[in-house]
């Protein structure tokens, strides 16, 4: 019993240390929040009129604190070549944030909470695993004869993809975006460059831990062989969009784009690379 209590005390101590570290970053105004929300921490009594976010200090103390954009943002997003994807008019763009930063963003945006051992806990909703019946490959001339069409590799027309993609571009206008630029594969001669675009900070943390992270030189010269756009909040309409359900994972092999919507299950972001 003493050993169990000791472990619980250590876990609670770790949780409070992590929370205090997050509070410390907030006190230095090094974080960014979603729009039209309020932050509460145990740090100061100052009121601010600009962008704010919500945070609950474990000590139960509540104040409001302004949050400033991280240095790794670019409101114009021109340097991140998002315009080449048809993406524009977004709020803030965060590229390759660190683990502490992504955990911080996730908590402040209400996407998850810290467990007693300091781990970030999130809920994925009703989708707790991959949804193979919701995965489609665009049936287009460039790759039509290279795909083994079956009950798993199901076709969707290019026109249907274009409509879904336009909905995605419209959906993310005015939102914060999280980018991860990295690699799949360790051998530099065979690896794939990957870019993942997320609306959720915790999903960006998932791919940050899953894929190979570039060094500063590699990041400066990074080119994506595939781009994954994951928008759990964008739900499909089976009748209108030709889908199986509100969830969709659509691969356009020629345009090298994977579009995911309607599901928060993070594993969908890595499944397309089984085809590569």
N, C-alpha and C positions, 0 to 999 in steps of 0.2 A: 504493500500500500504506500509506503514512504517513497519507493521508487517511482510509482505512478504519479503521486503528487508532485514529486520533484520534476518529472518530465512535463507535467502540465504547467508548472511554474515557469520552467524554461521556455516553453512555447509562448506563454503569455508575455514573458519578458521580450522575446524576439518580436512578437507582434507590436508591442508598444515602442520598441526601438525603431522598427521600420516606420511606424506611424509618425514618430517624432522626427525622423529624417525627412519624411514627406512634408511635415509642417515646417521644418527648417527651410526647405526649398521654397515653400510658399512665402515664408517671411522675407526671403531675398527677392521675391517677385520674379522667379525664373520659370513660371509655368504659364499655361494658357488654358482658358476655359471655354466651354460652349457659350454661345450667345444667349442673352435673355435668361440668365440664371443667377443664383446667389451663392457665394461661398461662405462657409462658417468654419473657423478654426479657433484654436486657443492661443492667439498670438497678439492681437492688437485691437483697439477700439476705433480705429480710423474707418471712415466711410468713403467709398469711392463710387464714381458715377460711370466708369467705363466697364469693359468686359469683366465679368465675375463668374465664379463657379462655386458649387456646393461641396463642402468637405466636412466630415464629422470627426472631431478629435476624440480619441478614446477617453480622454479625461473629462469629457462632457462640457467643455468650455466652448462658447460660441461667439464668434465675431465675424465681421465681414472684411474681406481683404481682396484688393485688386490683384489680378493676375496678368502678367505681361507675356507677349509671345516669346517663345523660345527662339534662340538664335538660328535654329535649323528650320526656319520657315521662309516662305516666299509667296507673298500674296499674289504676285503677278504670275507665278508658276511657269514663266517663260524658260527659265534655266532648267526646268525639269521636263521639258518637251511634252507637257500635257496637251498642248494645243494640237499636236500631231494626232492625238487620239480624239480630237473634237471636244475636249474638256476645257471649259472656261468658266469664268465668273464664280470661282469657288471662294470660300472665306479664308481659311488658312491651310497651307500645305506643310506637312511635317515629313521630313525625309530621314530615314535611318536613325530614329531616336534610340537612345540607350534603353536598357531594361528598366532602370529606376524611373526614367522619364515616362515610359509607356505604362508602367504600373500606376504612376501618379496620375496620368491623364485618364486612365481607365476608372480609377476611383473617383476622381473629380467629376467625371461625366456620368457617374451613376451606372457604369457598365458592370461593376463587380465590387467585391469587398475583400479585405484581407482575412484569411483564416488565422487561427491561433498560432500557427507555425510560420506565419508571414507569407504564405502562398496566396496568390490572387485567385479568387473563386468567382466564376461567372456561370450564368445559365444559358443554355443553347436553345431553350424552348422545346417544342415537341420533336424536333429533329435531333436525335442523340447519336446518330451514325450516318453513314453515307446513304444516299438515296439513288440507287442505280437506275430506277425507272424514270428519274427526273433528269438524267444526263442525256444530252443530245450532241450530235456532230453535224455541222452545217454541210448539207449536200450541195456541193458546188463543183464546177468543172475541174479545178486545180487538184483536188484530192479524191474525187468521187470514186475512182477506180483503185485507190490505194486502201480503202477502208473495208474491213470485213463487216458488212452490215448484218446485224442480227438483233436479238431482243435486248442486248446490252448497248451495242453501238447503234443507236436509233437516229434516223435522219430528221433534220428540220430544214426548211427551205431558207435560202439566203434572204428572201424578203421578210420572213418571220424574224430572222436574226437582226436585220437592219431595224425593224420596228422596236424590238426589245432593246437594242443598243441605243437608239434615240431616246427611249424612255429612261434608260440609265443615265445618259448625259444630262437630260433635263432634271432628273431626280437629284443629282449631286450638286446642282448649282446652289451657291450660297452656303454649302456645308464645308466643314473641316474635312481634310483628307490626310490619310497616313500612307506614306510610300515606303516600301522596302525594296531596295535594289541589291541583289545578291546573285548567288549562283546555285545551281543544282549539279552536284558532282565535284569531286576533288581534283581530278586531273585537268589541268588548264588546257590540254589539247582536245578534250572531249566534253567539258562541262557546258551547261546551258546558262546563259544569262537570263535572269528572271526579274521582272518587276511586278510587285503586288500592290494594288491600290485598295485601301480599306476605308470604310466609313467608321469602323470601330477600332479604338486603340488597342483593345485586348486581342483582336484578331491579328493586328500588325505585330503584336508581341509574339503571337504563336508562330508566325512565319519567320520572325527575327530569330527565334530559337531553333526553328526547323531547318532552314536553308543555310548555306554557307555565306558568312558575312564577308564583305570585301574590306581590304585595307584602304587607306585614304587614297592611294594612287589608283587602285582598281575602281574605287567609287567615282573618282573624277572622270574616268574614261569608260564608265559602265555603259554597255548596250544590252538591251533586253532581247532575247530570242523569243520569249513569250511574255505576255502581259496578262495578269490575272486581275480582274476587277470584281471585288466581292462586296455586294450591297445587300445585306440581310433584310433591310427595311423595304426593299423594292420587291413587291410581290407580283408574281405573274397571274395572268387570267387564262385558265385553260382553254376556254371557248374562243377568246379573242386571239391568244398568242399561240395556239396549237400545242399546248403543254399538257403534261399529265396532272400537275397540281400547281399550287402557288409557288413551289420551289423549282428552280431551274439551274442547271449547270450546262452551259452551251459552249462548245469548242468550235472556233473557226480556225482551221489548221492553216489555211493560206494566209490569212491576216494575222495569225499568231496571237489570237486574243481568246481568253477564257472569261466568260461573263457568268457570274454567280449571283443569284438573288433568291429571296424568299426563305432562306435557311441560314441559321446562325452556326450550324455545325462547321467548325474550323477545318476538319479533315477534308472537306471538299476542295480546299485550296491546293492540296498537294496531289489529289487523285489524277488531275490531267497529265502529270509528268510520268505516269506509268505508260503513256502512249509514246513518249519521246525516245 
